[in-house]
Amino acid sequence: MRKLYALLLLVFLNQVVTAQNAVTLEDCESQFLKNNLFLLASHYNIDAAKALTIQARIWDNPNLTAELNAYNPERNQYFDIGKEGQKAFGIEQLIYLGGKKRNEIKLAKTNEQLAELQFNDLLRNLKLQLRQSFYTVYYNTKSLETTDKQIAHIEDLINSYSIQAQKGNIPLRDVVRLQTLYLNFKNERMEVVNDNIEQQANLRLLLNSKEMIVPKVYENEFSKYLKEIPFDIKALESDAIANRPDYLAKQKEIEANELNIKWQKSLSVPDITLGANYDQRSGAFNREANLTVGIPLPLWNKNKGNIKYAQTILAQSKVEKQNFDLQLETEITSAWNKWEESRKNYAVIKPTVNADFEAVYNGILTNFQKRNISLLEFTDFMESYNQANVQVNELKKKLALSAEELNSTINKDLF
């Protein structure tokens, strides 16, 4: 009966795994670009900025007026608009002076470019989250596989030892020791499981997927993170300045603020309204055709407040840019140091360490089953073995995460 349950459980697990979505990082990023709702929503900001650029190019509509007679008291006639009646028509067009329209269009184009840079920066940050969650889920799952295998062995031992303890063949303290080891493994497992639940949820949110994501990493994909990169802060900073959209956005903000000052100053220049009108009878003479010119007198409103405000925002953006320059160098140094430390820590592990662990584990388990080693020696080894495997996976995970953070900091695939 127990074998039947195990067979049914195996079939069920195979079905679950089949329903899950086993993907590589490349597959994840492809799905991310197509389905991520944050990106889809943010892309509307670019479309909105483009629409404002289109609107900035459009001039105000001309203004058409008509004056029709309602009542002529001399002829006692309503709506006297015939040949002997009265009607007048006029048309006016606002003509921008001082480069208003030119400056407005330039500012709108700059804001459009700024929206694109902000979108690219969102893409950069979400891409980092995706890669970090991908590798975290992968290496946490690897640790859980090792822990679950040991928990299964300990459960079998607890069951068999409990029966022998009831018969008086072995002391009860051996059962307690195994139960304590079992609980320790369960607690350690729960911490990893909770982390995996959060990262799996983040991964599915980024991919807009309802399926469980099962990351798949090949060894040659991981080994790229081990290559040595010299710390050349000037070269790394130059790459970041050329590639980081948030840095380029800071520069673009200064450009936009400079254009805004020009636009606000041009708004202080009065515009001209040109027009023409026709008056049938109420002018100086019949069928009168006139040209009209109108211009506001800049006596009180010279747009000084808006000009001063634009100048203040420009000064603020320049200070923020200087602060970002200092912050960028710090970010690069910090990211490189974390990756280099992770690389060195992992490099001390021999390539055969996992195979060695597995061989020793099988040997210890076999010797324990043959009663060649004591329960105390076995439980001590189980704890050490589990910690060693978890630590190896943790080192790999930290190396991958720190390398991807460095990639994101430069916004360039260094590996």
JOURBEL-V356882 format. One record per run of one state. SS is the DSSP state (@ for helix, = for strand, . for the rest). FROM is the first residue (numbers start at 0). TO is the last residue. If there is no record, write none. Layout:
{{SS;FROM;TO} {SS;FROM;TO}}
This chain:
{{.;0;0} {@;1;18} {.;19;19} {=;20;22} {.;23;23} {@;24;34} {.;35;35} {@;36;55} {.;56;61} {=;62;67} {.;68;69} {=;70;71} {.;72;75} {=;76;77} {.;78;85} {=;86;94} {.;95;98} {@;99;165} {.;166;170} {@;171;206} {.;207;211} {=;212;214} {.;215;217} {@;218;225} {.;226;231} {@;232;242} {.;243;243} {@;244;266} {.;267;270} {=;271;278} {.;279;286} {=;287;294} {.;295;302} {@;303;346} {.;347;351} {@;352;368} {.;369;373} {@;374;409} {.;410;414}}
